[in-house]
Amino acid sequence: MIKKFIGYYKPHMKLFMLDMTCAFLAAAADLFYPMISRKIINDVIPNRQLSLLYKLVIFLVMLYIKVNI
């Protein structure tokens, strides 16, 4: 079954690898949301670091737009 699957993708291996790379990057980007949110809630807001808060919010918005386009 796997040989048959590979046979279909062999002529399009570059496109398949590009697709798998983009899927991996999108999944990795989804892992950043909770990590950055935790940092914002635990460190940035209590220490009143507004400039860092704005930078992280802009980064999250850009990441969200990039992943969902």
Buried (B, 14 or more C-beta within 10 A) or exposed (E): EEEEEEEEEEEEEEEBEEEEEEEEEEEEBEEEEEEBEEEBEEEBEEEEBEEBBEEBEEEBEEBEEEBEE
